[in-house]
């Protein structure tokens, strides 16, 4: 009889130990899942931050390139205008000369004059 009580008591203790081990195992598993979730959340935040920084940097570089291209185009326009103006002036001079018209010497107020 005493032996049966001890066996039953040992079984109960073993069952309690098993239940405690299950509870501890479940608790550790939950903690592991929570840590994993937090790590994944942090990684996602860092990924989004890196993307935002890359986009901002690309936008800044693109804006700078646009400004550089605009400045270069403006410079090329001015150079072309200057070349065209000198060519036009030369062509006009040749046409006027062939027509027998010349301009007065004043560069600010050219007045056409007929040649004698």
PyMOL commands that set and color helices and strands:
alter all, ss='L'
color gray80, all
select helices_A, chain A and resi 2-99
alter helices_A, ss='H'
color red, helices_A
select strands_A, chain A and resi 101-103+112-114
alter strands_A, ss='S'
color yellow, strands_A
deselect
rebuild
show_as cartoon
